[in-house]
Amino acid sequence: MNDPLELKKIDQLLDKQFFIPHYQRGYRWTNQQVVQLLEDIDNFFPKEIPGKTEKTFYCLQPIVVKKMSDVYKASADLEGDWYEVIDGQQRLTTIYLIINYGNIYWTGPDKSEKFKISYETRLKCVEFFDQLSIESDDKVKINKDNIDFFHISSAFQAIRSWELEKRNSLIKFYGARFFEKFLGDAKIIWYEVLPEENSRNLFERLNLGKIPLTNAELTKALFLSENSFKDYTLEERKIKQIEIAHLWDEIEQTLNDQDQKFWSFITNKNRAAFDSKIELILDMISGKQPTEKDPLYTFLQFWEKQKEQKLDEIWSEIERFYFTLQEWFKDRNLYHKIGYLIAAKPFKKFENPGLAGLAKVSMKKKKQDFDKVLNLLIQESLAFEITELVYRGHNSQLFNALLFFNVETIRDSKSIDDYYPFKQHKGNHWSIEHIHARNSENFEKTKKEPWNLWLSVHQNLLQELADNPKDEFDTNRIQKLILEIEKYNTTLLTWDRFNSLFQQVNDLFVNDQEIDKDSEGISNLALLSQPDNAALNNAVFEIKRRVIINLDIEGSFIPICTRRLFMKYYTKDGINSQYYFWSANDRFKYLEEIKQKLYPYLPKNAKYEEDEIEHEEVPQTWE
């Protein structure tokens, strides 16, 4: 058996023979899928790879095959070398159709050889392929005799329509040149399984089970295929592959743990987007960027790497990377600092460091020096004057300041044993919200429902104060407001009337005028997670305080500092605290607490001088 995992040019398939077994469904690619493949290859331009004789190539998804036994071939009346196609027959058939079309319309007398296809149950398809042609009206006759003929002829028409559109475009199209690129610069991932593999079971796993050959599956094959670790003795090879298989499963299980704590610590990505969770780790090591469009980028990076490095060296890198993340996860200090840096938002002066790059840096430094690198990165994420941040214009900076305030409060605590719950944090949609909203501009002027809800919620609070008078409130003023709100139903309420009522109610719950000056700054802002509800988001302090209490009772995750500020934790006035108001003193004490927690990391106030250590740029990849 040859190497079970290869990258083959399309023209390396031309001398092969493929058998499509009965359990495969018929050809079903849509016109859009056919055109997308043609477009991708047409838009691909091979580039020289520095230091290498080969060029870049366009990579198609895998074809999974198994060499047919003599008995199997005899039962199907086949002779010579034949491959059973377990997965990828849709791609293979499309490739066959493109070659068929190219031989007719893009080449001269020297036509390309075609690989052979035989079907166990669709015998007439082979004959039908050779009957495909373009009619005098430049169209393919769409055959509706059966569903297979319909899709095959439709795909052939899609190729024809694509070429005609290219010919009519401003850019000159050369069919022969495209065909040459298709055959020589496009490669398929050839995955040949062992003869003893159960074809039907593998097919069901790849198709019915919805577990495709992912980057992870293909990379795993590099390490666990029959030809891996050729330099080892047979016994050493088996031991090595067992070790890799065990750790591979452990990594997958850890990343797939039900509590998601480890996953949420190392990434902001949705776990459900990964069929094989280990692919996240492989993506990080390969340096895959969010903008990368090649779905097989990660596998191809490892494929290229194994040409220059021994497999055991590549596996050692994966192993060291995983154990480094595990070490960080268990270390209280590193967990909070690195977890924050991963969750922090980028802005002009700050980009999130790559986790793989951080791991590489940590291996070159002593623990205390690596901690200094982290502190410098945190500095960059807080590279601003917090008192100059405003609600509109500094969303990322405010988010970082408030998130770090919450994370650092837990990390720095001598009495809190728990770690900051990044799982709960990333399971919520967070926004920067006013602790006490002072204006109505967040409401839409054409949607009355939020206005009425806001008035209803605040009317209940006003009625409560009317029924239970408080010294700090004017009861007559409250009664007048209640009556005025009651005057306006859904029909009579206009934006101007609502805005007037909003200001009157809002002013009632303000006991100092300084709040207008501070309302857009960080002393009146907090991290809040709640439904996108303008009525509640723009409520007065007391309404929000009650919402927070109810959410806390229900077990919702509320960041520690957000919960503390609504409990008047920072003011420490005891029974003298005025719970209905977010006062000037409350804002002052809250801001002081933020400053105290952030102070060591604010650039100009760092505990150490930046030139004491080498402030290297943390790479985005493991390389």
Residue pairs with C-beta under 8 A, 6 or more apart in sequence:
1 67
1 192
1 194
1 195
1 226
1 227
2 192
3 225
3 227
4 191
4 192
4 193
4 194
4 221
4 225
4 226
4 227
5 189
5 190
5 191
5 192
5 218
5 221
5 222
5 225
6 189
6 190
6 192
7 57
7 59
7 187
7 188
7 189
7 190
7 303
8 187
8 188
8 190
9 57
9 183
9 184
9 185
9 186
9 187
10 95
10 99
10 182
10 183
10 184
10 186
10 187
10 188
11 112
11 183
11 184
13 95
13 115
13 188
14 99
14 112
14 113
14 114
14 115
14 183
15 113
15 115
16 81
16 83
16 115
16 116
17 78
17 80
17 81
17 82
17 83
17 115
17 116
17 117
17 118
18 65
18 82
18 83
18 85
18 89
18 92
18 115
18 116
18 117
18 118
19 68
19 76
19 78
19 82
19 83
19 84
19 85
19 117
19 118
19 119
19 120
20 85
20 89
20 117
20 118
20 119
20 120
20 122
21 84
21 85
21 120
21 199
22 120
22 121
23 200
23 203
24 85
24 89
24 203
26 122
26 125
26 147
26 148
26 151
27 89
27 90
27 93
27 125
27 148
27 151
27 152
27 155
28 90
28 151
29 90
29 93
29 94
29 151
29 155
31 154
31 155
31 157
31 158
31 161
33 94
34 94
34 97
34 155
34 158
34 159
34 162
35 158
35 161
35 162
37 60
37 94
37 98
38 98
38 159
38 162
39 162
40 58
41 58
41 178
41 181
41 182
41 185
41 186
42 166
42 178
42 181
44 58
44 181
44 185
44 186
46 55
46 56
46 57
46 181
46 185
47 55
47 56
48 55
49 55
49 56
55 185
57 185
57 186
57 187
58 185
58 186
58 187
59 186
59 187
59 188
59 189
59 294
59 296
59 300
60 91
60 186
60 187
60 188
60 189
61 88
61 91
61 188
61 189
61 213
61 295
61 296
62 87
62 88
62 188
62 189
62 190
62 191
62 213
62 218
63 85
63 87
63 88
63 91
63 92
63 188
63 189
63 190
63 191
64 85
64 86
64 87
64 88
64 191
64 192
64 193
64 202
64 206
64 213
65 83
65 84
65 85
65 86
65 88
65 190
65 191
65 192
65 193
66 83
66 84
66 86
66 192
66 193
66 194
66 195
66 197
66 199
67 81
67 82
67 83
67 84
67 192
67 195
68 76
68 78
68 82
68 83
68 84
69 195
72 84
73 79
73 82
76 82
76 118
76 120
78 118
82 118
83 192
84 199
85 92
86 193
86 199
86 202
86 203
86 206
87 202
87 203
87 206
87 207
87 213
88 188
91 188
92 117
93 117
93 152
94 155
95 188
96 114
96 115
96 117
96 129
97 129
97 132
97 152
97 155
97 156
97 159
98 159
98 182
99 112
99 114
99 115
99 183
100 114
100 129
100 130
100 132
100 156
101 132
101 156
101 159
101 160
102 112
102 175
102 179
102 182
103 111
103 112
103 114
104 133
105 134
105 163
105 175
106 175
106 176
106 178
106 179
107 176
107 179
108 176
112 179
112 183
117 125
117 126
117 129
118 126
119 125
119 126
122 148
125 148
125 149
125 152
128 143
128 148
128 149
128 152
129 152
132 140
132 152
132 153
132 156
133 140
134 140
134 160
135 141
138 160
138 164
139 157
139 160
140 153
140 154
140 156
140 157
140 160
141 153
142 150
142 153
142 154
142 157
143 149
143 150
143 152
143 153
144 150
163 173
163 175
166 173
167 173
189 213
189 218
189 296
189 299
191 213
191 218
191 221
193 202
194 226
205 211
206 212
206 213
210 275
211 217
211 275
211 276
212 275
214 275
214 276
214 279
215 276
215 279
215 282
215 283
215 295
215 296
215 297
215 298
215 299
216 275
216 276
216 278
216 279
216 282
217 276
218 296
218 299
219 282
219 298
219 299
219 302
220 248
222 228
222 302
222 303
222 306
222 311
222 314
223 241
223 244
223 248
223 311
223 315
224 241
224 244
224 245
228 237
228 241
228 311
229 236
229 237
229 240
229 241
229 311
229 312
231 310
232 240
240 312
244 315
247 319
247 322
248 278
251 278
251 281
251 322
252 276
252 277
252 278
254 262
254 326
255 262
255 263
255 271
255 277
255 278
255 280
255 281
256 271
256 277
257 263
259 423
260 271
260 423
261 329
261 421
261 422
261 423
262 325
262 326
262 329
263 271
263 277
263 280
263 423
264 422
264 423
264 425
264 426
264 427
265 328
265 329
265 335
265 338
265 339
265 342
265 422
266 280
266 325
266 329
266 342
266 355
267 280
267 342
267 355
268 342
268 343
268 426
269 280
271 277
274 280
279 298
281 318
281 321
281 322
281 325
282 298
282 302
282 318
283 298
284 321
284 354
284 355
284 356
284 622
285 317
285 318
285 321
285 356
285 621
285 622
286 297
286 298
286 301
286 302
286 621
286 622
287 301
287 354
287 356
287 620
287 621
287 622
287 623
288 297
288 298
288 301
289 620
294 300
302 314
305 314
306 314
317 622
320 359
320 363
321 356
321 359
321 622
324 359
324 362
324 363
325 355
325 359
327 334
328 334
328 335
328 338
328 362
329 335
332 411
332 419
333 371
333 411
334 371
334 374
335 419
335 420
336 407
336 408
336 410
336 411
336 419
336 420
337 371
337 374
337 375
337 378
337 411
338 355
338 358
338 374
339 407
339 420
339 422
340 378
340 381
340 403
340 404
340 407
340 408
340 420
341 352
341 353
341 358
341 374
341 377
341 378
341 381
342 352
342 355
343 403
343 422
343 425
343 426
344 350
344 352
344 381
344 399
344 400
344 403
344 404
345 395
345 396
345 399
345 400
346 352
346 396
347 396
347 397
347 400
349 380
349 383
349 384
350 380
350 381
350 383
350 400
353 377
353 618
353 620
354 618
354 619
354 620
354 621
356 619
356 620
356 621
356 622
357 618
357 619
357 620
357 621
357 622
358 374
358 618
359 622
360 619
360 622
361 370
361 373
361 616
361 618
361 619
362 370
365 373
369 613
372 608
372 612
372 613
373 613
373 615
373 616
373 618
375 600
375 601
375 606
375 608
376 610
376 613
376 615
377 618
378 404
378 601
379 601
379 602
379 603
379 606
381 400
381 404
382 397
382 400
382 401
382 404
382 598
382 601
382 602
382 603
383 603
384 394
384 397
384 401
386 401
386 522
386 594
386 595
386 598
386 602
387 521
387 522
387 591
389 397
389 398
389 401
389 521
389 522
390 520
390 521
391 398
391 432
391 434
391 520
391 521
391 525
392 520
395 432
398 432
398 522
398 525
399 430
399 432
399 527
401 522
401 594
401 598
402 432
402 522
402 525
402 526
402 527
402 559
402 561
402 594
403 425
403 527
403 559
404 597
404 598
404 601
405 561
405 593
405 594
405 597
405 598
406 420
406 527
406 559
406 560
406 561
406 562
407 420
408 597
408 598
409 560
409 561
409 597
410 416
410 418
410 419
410 420
410 560
411 420
412 597
421 557
424 557
425 557
425 559
427 557
428 529
428 557
429 529
430 527
430 528
430 529
431 527
431 528
431 529
431 537
432 525
432 526
432 527
432 528
433 525
433 526
433 527
433 528
433 530
433 537
434 519
434 524
434 525
434 537
434 538
435 524
435 525
435 526
435 541
435 544
435 565
435 566
435 582
436 509
436 510
436 515
436 519
436 524
436 540
436 541
436 544
436 582
437 506
437 537
437 538
437 539
437 540
438 506
438 510
438 515
438 516
438 519
438 524
439 519
440 498
440 499
440 502
440 503
440 538
442 534
442 537
442 538
443 450
443 451
443 454
443 498
443 534
443 538
444 450
444 534
445 495
448 490
448 493
448 498
450 533
450 534
450 535
451 493
451 495
451 498
451 535
452 490
452 493
453 533
453 535
454 502
454 534
454 535
454 538
454 539
455 485
455 488
455 493
455 498
455 501
457 535
457 536
457 539
457 543
458 485
458 505
458 539
458 540
458 543
459 482
459 485
459 486
461 540
461 542
461 543
462 478
462 481
462 482
462 485
462 505
462 508
463 482
465 473
465 475
465 478
466 475
466 478
466 479
466 482
469 475
470 580
472 511
472 578
472 580
472 581
473 508
473 580
477 508
478 508
481 501
481 504
481 505
481 508
484 501
484 504
485 501
488 497
488 498
488 501
505 540
506 540
509 540
509 541
509 542
509 580
509 581
510 581
511 578
511 581
511 583
512 583
512 584
514 584
514 587
515 524
515 582
515 584
515 587
518 524
518 584
518 587
522 591
522 594
523 587
523 588
523 590
523 591
523 594
524 582
524 587
526 561
526 562
526 565
527 559
527 561
527 562
528 537
528 544
528 562
529 556
529 557
529 558
530 536
530 537
530 547
530 551
536 543
536 544
536 547
539 547
541 580
541 581
541 582
542 579
542 580
542 581
544 566
545 566
545 579
548 558
548 562
548 563
548 566
549 566
551 558
552 558
552 563
561 593
564 570
565 586
565 590
568 577
568 579
568 586
570 586
570 589
570 590
570 592
570 593
571 577
571 583
571 585
571 586
571 589
572 589
573 585
599 605
600 606
600 607
